[in-house]
């Protein structure tokens, strides 16, 4: 509760958040299994230096492979320092929107100040929960989870609660290394299993040029095909 209070205080100063865009609460984490593998600690808001990531054009690769274009709404889940948020803002343009969401209030305070300083009017900063991104229903064309999936303490709940936020034809793009989750990566086979357990369908896997990471792309289950939380079973790592 203290973190939320600090966050609300910070966004009232930066003007970066608009709580009209906060979605309804989803299913509680207690209804879902815990992951049957280690969950990595959240250690920093930035994976590598921004200059290094610019060097292999991580934002450009994601935009191209996920088909981002002007007018789209992109959810940057686990936005951290806002590296991708500020670079994807011009990609979706003034008619599009970026939801920059994180569970760390201190990260969002800094990100809110960055968004305000850059005058990014199409960016909405929002505080989510570990099991629920709290995004509006049918509002998102593309959701990205970049270098943070291994840090999600309740992945089955989060994926379940994310699905209703995606528009028809929406996609989820997850970027990670192939290392074990205890080493801040997610093996692609484990990732595919965990998303399939919630009803997502994997449509592509791409190795990102210039780095040791991959992008896995999924489509969410249709509303009528969604499993009940009790039907979801955790995947076993390795």
Secondary structure as UniProt FT lines:
FT   HELIX           2..14
FT   HELIX           19..21
FT   HELIX           29..31
FT   HELIX           50..55
FT   TURN            56..57
FT   HELIX           58..65
FT   TURN            66..67
FT   TURN            70..71
FT   STRAND          73..77
FT   TURN            80..81
FT   HELIX           83..92
FT   TURN            94..95
FT   STRAND          97..102
FT   HELIX           105..118
FT   TURN            121..122
FT   STRAND          123..127
FT   TURN            130..131
FT   TURN            137..138
FT   STRAND          140..146
FT   HELIX           149..151
FT   TURN            153..154
FT   HELIX           155..163
FT   TURN            164..165
FT   STRAND          166..177
FT   HELIX           181..183
FT   HELIX           188..198
FT   STRAND          201..207
FT   TURN            209..210
FT   STRAND          213..219
FT   HELIX           223..225
FT   HELIX           229..231
//
